[in-house]
């Protein structure tokens, strides 16, 4: 059976050019970028070139990028690093939203246990944070605001420009997790008033285990890992040269092909919504804002078909989809994002995320629709 992958929001297939760039490093001589001899200098050049390439895709200076092991580390570092750097000045208040990735929410819980005060803003029924709500909760001791650029479960795009501008007006650093938005939306930090931004390699067809945190010059940030001078003494540890080279190549390709990829994903998204509406006699419900959303993510609920049954049948039909965030979907717990949006339990309990990307085609989607029709038909007969 031909398998069909509709879980690109969880991770994307490695681009062949990124894989080849990594292979050139892995099959080459030893590569420790901290060594002073020629081998080390060659590795350091690769790391620097990778930093330059990734920085160019968001319009920042290369020295404003801290390479990390991925999005979770970058999110943790943004929150902890900024707040620890300001603790002595009394800035012990953190603002976030109820629909954030658990990499942010769990770090908020840890900081709260450590004595920081956390305000969790609500989202509306479309999944959006109100800029007025943010303005109203900012205070003199607010040290950071962290609100994601685009949601990993619903694809909903937040009004980041307005939110970050509200924080800047009060002199508060603003962090956004752009792991899902990066490579899909135009991002230019020269005009976007964010202080920190999380990027992830494996969401843009780069390798897993690589990411970056943009830190605007002048933003207070305590070191994440000590013991080495790497990353301008902000994150000690030997660099994963091969992963960074692969990340950079994937970033270049994603930036160059962004518009064409987005158009292709939007076509797939529209076709899938049409097919699912037909197969469910119009019962399928699209969750999240109907327009402010990424092109490649669809969160659909089919009343009467619970999520676990849908995912099991999809898997048996050779179709990979997800119940939500890849970091928590294995437990099949209720989605905190949908709960925050006030989605009724009967809908939230049947919600499945389909996410599209490189390698998916309309022909493949027609095949997927035929397979879904088969098991939905069986479900109707048994009910």
C-alpha positions as CSV (number, residue, x, y, z in Angstrom):
1,X,0.0,0.0,0.0
2,X,1.3,3.5,-0.9
3,X,1.7,5.5,2.2
4,X,0.6,9.1,2.4
5,X,2.2,11.6,4.7
6,X,-0.1,14.4,6.0
7,X,1.8,15.3,9.1
8,X,4.3,18.0,8.0
9,X,3.5,20.2,11.0
10,X,5.1,17.5,13.1
11,X,8.2,17.1,11.0
12,X,9.0,17.4,7.3
13,X,11.0,15.1,5.0
14,X,14.6,16.0,4.7
15,X,15.3,17.9,1.4
16,X,17.8,16.0,-0.8
17,X,20.0,19.1,-1.1
18,X,20.0,19.5,2.7
19,X,20.9,15.8,3.1
20,X,23.7,16.1,0.6
21,X,25.1,19.2,2.3
22,X,25.1,17.3,5.6
23,X,26.7,14.2,4.0
24,X,29.6,16.4,2.7
25,X,30.3,17.3,6.3
26,X,29.7,13.8,7.8
27,X,32.0,12.1,5.3
28,X,34.6,14.8,5.5
29,X,37.5,15.3,8.0
30,X,36.8,15.8,11.7
31,X,34.9,19.0,12.4
32,X,35.1,20.8,15.7
33,X,34.6,24.5,15.1
34,X,36.4,25.5,18.3
35,X,39.7,23.9,17.3
36,X,42.4,26.3,16.2
37,X,44.0,24.2,13.5
38,X,43.0,24.0,9.9
39,X,40.4,21.4,10.5
40,X,38.7,23.6,13.1
41,X,39.0,26.7,10.9
42,X,37.2,24.8,8.1
43,X,34.4,23.8,10.4
44,X,34.1,27.3,11.8
45,X,33.7,28.6,8.3
46,X,30.9,26.2,7.7
47,X,29.1,27.3,10.9
48,X,29.6,31.0,10.1
49,X,28.3,30.5,6.5
50,X,25.3,28.6,7.9
51,X,24.6,31.5,10.4
52,X,24.9,34.0,7.6
53,X,22.4,32.0,5.4
54,X,19.8,31.6,8.1
55,X,20.1,35.2,9.3
56,X,19.5,36.4,5.7
57,X,16.1,34.6,5.6
58,X,14.7,36.7,8.4
59,X,16.7,39.9,7.8
60,X,18.7,39.9,11.0
61,X,22.4,40.2,11.7
62,X,24.3,36.9,11.9
63,X,25.5,37.7,15.5
64,X,21.8,38.0,16.5
65,X,21.3,34.3,15.9
66,X,22.0,31.6,18.6
67,X,22.0,28.1,17.2
68,X,20.1,25.6,19.3
69,X,19.1,21.9,19.2
70,X,15.6,22.9,18.0
71,X,12.4,24.8,18.8
72,X,11.8,23.6,22.3
73,X,15.3,24.6,23.4
74,X,14.9,28.0,21.7
75,X,11.6,28.6,23.5
76,X,12.9,27.5,26.9
77,X,16.0,29.7,26.4
78,X,14.0,32.8,25.3
79,X,11.9,32.7,28.4
80,X,14.4,31.6,31.0
81,X,17.3,33.6,29.5
82,X,15.5,36.9,29.3
83,X,13.8,36.7,32.7
84,X,16.9,35.5,34.6
85,X,18.8,38.4,33.0
86,X,16.3,40.9,34.4
87,X,15.5,39.2,37.8
88,X,17.7,41.6,39.8
89,X,15.9,44.6,38.4
90,X,12.5,43.3,39.6
91,X,11.2,42.3,36.2
92,X,9.5,39.1,37.3
93,X,6.3,39.1,35.3
94,X,5.8,37.0,32.2
95,X,2.8,37.2,29.7
96,X,1.9,34.4,27.4
97,X,-1.3,32.9,25.8
98,X,-3.4,29.8,26.5
99,X,-2.8,28.4,23.0
100,X,1.0,28.3,23.1
101,X,3.2,25.2,22.4
102,X,3.9,23.2,25.6
103,X,7.6,24.2,25.2
104,X,6.5,27.7,26.3
105,X,3.6,26.7,28.7
106,X,5.7,24.1,30.6
107,X,8.6,26.6,30.9
108,X,6.1,29.2,32.2
109,X,5.0,26.6,34.9
110,X,8.6,26.1,35.9
111,X,9.3,29.8,36.1
112,X,6.1,30.3,38.2
113,X,7.3,27.6,40.6
114,X,10.6,29.6,40.9
115,X,8.8,32.8,41.9
116,X,7.9,34.5,38.7
117,X,4.4,35.8,38.1
118,X,2.7,34.5,34.9
119,X,-0.3,35.9,33.1
120,X,-1.9,33.6,30.6
121,X,-4.0,35.5,28.1
122,X,-7.1,33.9,26.6
123,X,-7.8,33.4,22.9
124,X,-11.1,33.9,21.1
125,X,-13.1,31.3,19.4
126,X,-10.9,31.7,16.3
127,X,-7.8,31.2,18.3
128,X,-6.6,34.8,18.3
129,X,-5.1,36.9,21.1
130,X,-6.5,40.4,21.6
131,X,-3.9,43.2,21.5
132,X,-6.1,45.1,23.9
133,X,-5.9,42.2,26.4
134,X,-2.1,42.3,26.1
135,X,-1.9,46.1,26.6
136,X,-4.2,45.9,29.7
137,X,-2.0,43.3,31.5
138,X,1.4,44.9,31.0
139,X,2.9,46.4,34.1
140,X,6.1,48.0,35.3
141,X,7.5,44.5,36.3
142,X,6.7,42.7,33.1
143,X,9.9,41.3,31.8
144,X,8.8,39.4,28.7
145,X,5.8,38.6,26.5
146,X,5.8,35.3,24.6
147,X,3.1,34.7,21.9
148,X,3.5,32.3,19.0
149,X,3.5,33.5,15.4
150,X,1.2,30.7,14.0
151,X,-0.4,27.8,15.9
152,X,1.0,24.4,15.4
153,X,-2.4,22.7,15.8
154,X,-4.8,25.0,13.9
155,X,-2.4,27.0,11.7
156,X,-4.0,30.3,13.0
157,X,-1.7,33.3,12.5
158,X,-1.6,35.8,15.4
159,X,-1.5,39.6,14.8
160,X,2.2,39.5,15.8
161,X,3.0,43.0,14.4
162,X,0.4,44.6,16.6
163,X,1.1,42.5,19.6
164,X,4.8,43.0,19.6
165,X,4.3,46.8,19.0
166,X,2.1,46.9,22.1
167,X,5.0,45.3,24.1
168,X,7.6,47.6,22.6
169,X,5.5,50.7,23.6
170,X,6.0,49.6,27.2
171,X,9.7,48.7,26.7
172,X,8.9,45.0,27.2
173,X,10.9,42.3,25.2
174,X,8.6,40.2,23.0
175,X,9.3,36.6,22.0
176,X,7.5,34.7,19.3
177,X,7.7,31.0,18.5
178,X,7.8,31.1,14.7
179,X,8.6,27.4,14.2
180,X,5.5,26.8,12.1
181,X,5.4,30.3,10.4
182,X,9.1,30.2,9.4
183,X,9.5,29.3,5.7
184,X,5.8,29.7,5.0
185,X,5.3,33.4,5.7
186,X,7.4,36.4,4.8
187,X,9.4,37.4,7.9
188,X,11.6,40.5,8.2
189,X,12.7,41.3,11.7
190,X,14.0,44.7,10.5
191,X,10.3,45.8,10.4
192,X,8.7,43.4,12.8
193,X,9.2,44.7,16.4
194,X,10.0,41.4,18.0
195,X,13.0,40.9,20.4
196,X,13.3,37.2,20.1
197,X,12.1,34.6,17.6
198,X,12.3,30.8,17.6
199,X,13.1,28.9,14.4
200,X,13.2,25.2,13.8
201,X,15.0,23.3,11.1
202,X,12.9,20.2,10.8
203,X,9.8,22.2,10.0
204,X,11.3,23.4,6.8
205,X,12.7,20.2,5.4
206,X,16.0,20.5,7.3
207,X,17.4,18.0,9.8
208,X,15.9,17.3,13.2
209,X,18.0,18.5,16.2
210,X,18.8,22.0,14.9
211,X,17.1,25.3,15.4
212,X,17.9,28.9,16.2
213,X,16.8,31.8,18.5
214,X,16.9,35.3,17.0
215,X,18.0,37.7,19.8
216,X,17.8,41.4,18.8
217,X,20.9,43.3,19.8
218,X,20.4,44.9,23.2
219,X,17.9,42.2,24.5
220,X,18.9,41.0,28.0
221,X,19.7,37.3,27.9
222,X,21.5,35.2,30.4
223,X,23.6,32.2,29.1
224,X,21.8,29.0,28.5
225,X,24.7,26.6,28.8
226,X,28.1,27.5,30.3
227,X,31.4,25.8,29.9
228,X,32.4,26.9,26.5
229,X,32.6,30.1,24.4
230,X,30.4,28.9,21.6
231,X,27.5,31.1,20.4
232,X,29.2,34.2,21.9
233,X,29.2,32.5,25.3
234,X,25.4,32.2,25.3
235,X,25.2,28.4,24.6
236,X,28.4,26.5,25.3
237,X,28.9,23.1,23.6
238,X,30.5,21.8,20.4
239,X,28.4,22.8,17.4
240,X,26.6,20.1,15.3
241,X,28.2,21.3,12.1
242,X,26.4,18.8,9.8
243,X,23.0,19.7,11.2
244,X,23.7,23.4,11.0
245,X,24.8,23.1,7.4
246,X,21.7,21.1,6.5
247,X,19.5,23.7,8.3
248,X,21.1,26.5,6.4
249,X,20.6,24.8,3.0
250,X,16.9,24.0,3.8
251,X,16.4,27.6,5.0
252,X,17.8,29.0,1.7
253,X,15.5,26.7,-0.3
254,X,12.5,27.5,1.8
255,X,13.1,31.2,1.4
256,X,13.7,31.0,-2.3
257,X,10.6,28.8,-3.0
258,X,8.3,30.2,-0.3
259,X,5.7,31.6,-2.6
260,X,5.4,28.6,-4.9
261,X,5.3,26.2,-1.9
262,X,2.6,28.3,-0.2
263,X,0.5,28.3,-3.4
264,X,0.9,24.5,-3.7
265,X,-0.1,23.9,-0.1
266,X,-3.1,26.2,-0.4
267,X,-4.3,24.3,-3.4
268,X,-3.9,21.0,-1.4
269,X,-5.7,22.5,1.6
270,X,-8.6,23.8,-0.5
271,X,-8.9,20.4,-2.2
272,X,-8.8,18.5,1.1
273,X,-11.5,20.7,2.6
274,X,-13.7,20.2,-0.5
275,X,-13.2,16.4,-0.4
276,X,-13.8,16.1,3.3
277,X,-17.0,18.2,3.0
278,X,-18.2,15.9,0.3
279,X,-17.3,12.7,2.2
280,X,-19.1,13.9,5.4
281,X,-22.1,15.4,3.7
282,X,-21.0,18.8,4.9
283,X,-20.6,17.7,8.5
284,X,-16.8,18.3,8.7
285,X,-16.0,21.4,10.8
286,X,-12.9,23.5,10.1
287,X,-11.5,24.7,13.5
288,X,-9.7,28.0,13.8
289,X,-9.8,31.3,11.9
290,X,-11.1,30.7,8.4
291,X,-8.6,33.2,6.8
292,X,-5.8,34.1,9.2
293,X,-4.1,30.7,8.9
294,X,-1.1,29.0,7.4
295,X,-1.7,27.4,4.0
296,X,-0.6,23.9,4.9
297,X,-2.4,23.1,8.1
298,X,-6.1,21.9,8.4
299,X,-7.7,21.1,11.8
300,X,-10.9,19.3,11.0
301,X,-13.6,17.8,13.3
302,X,-16.0,15.1,12.0
303,X,-18.9,14.9,14.5
304,X,-19.7,11.3,15.4
305,X,-16.2,10.0,14.6
306,X,-13.9,10.2,17.6
307,X,-10.3,11.3,17.1
308,X,-8.7,8.0,18.2
309,X,-10.9,6.0,15.8
310,X,-10.2,8.5,12.9
311,X,-6.4,8.3,13.5
312,X,-6.5,4.5,13.7
313,X,-8.4,4.2,10.5
314,X,-6.3,6.7,8.7
315,X,-3.2,4.8,9.8
316,X,-4.7,1.5,8.6
317,X,-5.4,3.2,5.3
318,X,-1.7,4.3,5.0
319,X,-2.4,8.0,5.8
320,X,-0.3,9.7,8.5
321,X,-2.1,12.5,10.3
322,X,-2.1,13.8,13.9
323,X,-4.4,14.5,16.8
324,X,-2.5,17.8,17.5
325,X,1.0,18.7,18.6
326,X,3.5,16.0,17.9
327,X,4.9,16.6,21.4
328,X,1.7,15.5,23.1
329,X,-0.4,13.7,20.5
330,X,0.8,10.3,21.5
331,X,-1.2,10.5,24.7
332,X,-4.4,11.5,22.8
333,X,-5.2,14.0,25.5
334,X,-7.7,16.8,24.9
335,X,-6.1,19.6,23.0
336,X,-5.4,22.5,25.2
337,X,-5.5,24.8,22.2
338,X,-9.0,23.7,21.2
339,X,-10.1,24.0,24.9
340,X,-8.7,27.5,25.0
341,X,-10.7,28.4,21.9
342,X,-13.9,27.1,23.6
343,X,-14.4,24.4,21.0
344,X,-17.2,22.1,22.3
345,X,-16.0,18.7,23.6
346,X,-17.9,16.8,20.9
347,X,-15.9,18.6,18.3
348,X,-12.6,18.8,20.1
349,X,-12.9,15.0,20.7
350,X,-13.0,14.4,17.0
351,X,-10.5,16.9,15.8
352,X,-7.6,15.7,13.5
353,X,-4.8,17.8,12.1
354,X,-3.8,17.3,8.5
355,X,-0.7,19.2,7.4
356,X,0.8,19.3,3.9
357,X,4.2,20.0,2.3
358,X,6.8,18.9,-0.1
359,X,6.0,15.6,-1.9
360,X,2.3,15.9,-1.6
361,X,0.2,16.0,-4.8
362,X,-3.4,16.5,-5.8
363,X,-3.4,13.0,-7.4
364,X,-2.2,11.5,-4.1
365,X,-4.9,13.5,-2.3
366,X,-7.6,12.0,-4.5
367,X,-6.3,8.6,-3.5
368,X,-6.4,9.6,0.2
369,X,-10.0,10.8,-0.2
370,X,-11.0,7.4,-1.6
371,X,-9.5,5.6,1.4
372,X,-11.2,8.0,3.8
373,X,-14.5,7.4,2.0
374,X,-14.1,3.7,2.5
375,X,-13.7,3.7,6.2
376,X,-16.3,6.5,6.8
377,X,-18.7,4.3,4.9
378,X,-18.0,1.4,7.2
379,X,-18.5,3.7,10.2
380,X,-21.9,4.8,9.0
381,X,-23.0,1.2,8.5
382,X,-21.9,0.1,12.0
383,X,-23.5,3.1,13.7
